[in-house]
Amino acid sequence: MGVIGGTAQGMTALVYYVLVYAAANLGVFAVITIVALRSQKFTLEDYAGLYKRIQNRFLMTLSLFSLAGIPPFAGFFSKFFIFMAAFDAGFHLLVFIALVNTVISLYYYLLIVKAMYITPSDSPIPTFRSDRCTKWGLALCTLGIIGLGIASIVYQSIDKLSFGI
């Protein structure tokens, strides 16, 4: 949607969206990989009660909310900028379809959060801790999501660096 309008606003929004999406996906898949490797659990039912078992629950929740586009997380702003660029370029129907898809995806992201915090577990995974390198990687993902969401200077800098030349 950022490319289709052919504007500087759309391209800036696209780069910002890719940065936020990469940080959030790295966070989610890092936690999923850690859980899978440590516990050999791979299904959604295995995530029931997970918040009690892992120390990375904050990053997982933050990343899922960001991917879902819930305000005030970075994913909300990235989607908002992309949608605005496409809307300003006249692609109203495309933005409407994207908004409907965002609402549908919200359900699936929140299923994981529900499993982690609300659904009780009959056979919980054992509690474990991550090593130092993993903690640093997860911390970088967390800082990326929070930093990109809070610091609007990132979005403004992308515009200046790419189109101010």
Backbone hydrogen bonds, N-H to C=O, Kabsch-Sander energy under -0.5 kcal/mol:
donor,donor_aa,acceptor,acceptor_aa,energy
5,G,1,M,-0.8
6,G,3,V,-1.0
11,M,7,T,-2.1
12,T,8,A,-2.4
13,A,9,Q,-2.3
14,L,10,G,-2.1
15,V,11,M,-2.3
16,Y,12,T,-2.3
17,Y,13,A,-2.7
18,V,14,L,-2.5
19,L,15,V,-2.1
20,V,16,Y,-2.4
21,Y,17,Y,-3.0
22,A,18,V,-2.4
23,A,19,L,-2.1
24,A,20,V,-2.5
25,N,21,Y,-2.6
26,L,22,A,-2.5
27,G,23,A,-1.9
28,V,24,A,-2.4
29,F,25,N,-2.8
30,A,26,L,-1.8
31,V,27,G,-1.9
32,I,28,V,-2.5
33,T,29,F,-2.3
34,I,30,A,-2.4
35,V,31,V,-2.6
36,A,32,I,-2.6
37,L,33,T,-2.8
38,R,34,I,-2.3
39,S,35,V,-2.3
40,Q,36,A,-1.8
41,K,35,V,-0.6
46,D,43,T,-0.9
47,Y,44,L,-1.5
48,A,45,E,-1.3
49,G,115,A,-1.9
49,G,119,T,-0.5
50,L,47,Y,-2.0
51,Y,116,M,-1.5
52,K,49,G,-1.4
53,R,50,L,-1.7
54,I,50,L,-1.6
57,R,54,I,-0.6
60,M,56,N,-2.2
61,T,57,R,-2.5
62,L,58,F,-2.9
63,S,59,L,-3.0
64,L,60,M,-2.4
65,F,61,T,-2.6
66,S,62,L,-2.2
67,L,63,S,-2.8
68,A,64,L,-2.0
69,G,65,F,-0.9
69,G,66,S,-0.6
70,I,65,F,-2.3
73,F,70,I,-1.8
76,F,73,F,-1.1
77,F,73,F,-1.2
78,S,74,A,-2.4
79,K,75,G,-2.2
80,F,76,F,-2.6
81,F,77,F,-2.6
82,I,78,S,-2.0
83,F,79,K,-3.0
84,M,80,F,-2.5
85,A,81,F,-2.1
86,A,82,I,-2.2
87,F,83,F,-2.6
88,D,84,M,-2.9
89,A,85,A,-1.3
90,G,87,F,-1.5
91,F,86,A,-2.5
92,H,90,G,-1.1
95,V,91,F,-1.9
96,F,92,H,-2.2
97,I,93,L,-2.5
98,A,94,L,-2.4
99,L,95,V,-2.4
100,V,96,F,-2.2
101,N,97,I,-2.3
102,T,98,A,-2.0
103,V,99,L,-2.0
104,I,100,V,-2.1
105,S,101,N,-2.6
106,L,102,T,-1.8
107,Y,103,V,-1.1
107,Y,104,I,-0.5
108,Y,104,I,-1.1
109,Y,105,S,-2.4
110,L,106,L,-2.4
111,L,107,Y,-1.2
112,I,108,Y,-0.9
112,I,109,Y,-0.5
113,V,109,Y,-1.4
114,K,110,L,-2.8
115,A,111,L,-2.3
116,M,112,I,-2.2
117,Y,113,V,-2.4
118,I,114,K,-2.6
119,T,114,K,-2.1
128,F,53,R,-1.3
135,K,131,D,-2.2
136,W,132,R,-2.2
137,G,133,C,-2.2
138,L,134,T,-2.6
139,A,135,K,-2.3
140,L,136,W,-2.2
141,C,137,G,-1.9
142,T,138,L,-2.3
143,L,139,A,-2.8
144,G,140,L,-2.4
145,I,141,C,-2.3
146,I,142,T,-2.7
147,G,143,L,-3.2
148,L,144,G,-2.3
149,G,145,I,-1.4
150,I,146,I,-2.3
151,A,147,G,-2.4
152,S,150,I,-1.1
154,V,151,A,-1.4
156,Q,152,S,-2.0
157,S,153,I,-2.5
158,I,154,V,-2.1
159,D,155,Y,-1.6
160,K,156,Q,-2.1
161,L,157,S,-3.1
162,S,158,I,-2.2
163,F,159,D,-2.3
164,G,160,K,-1.3
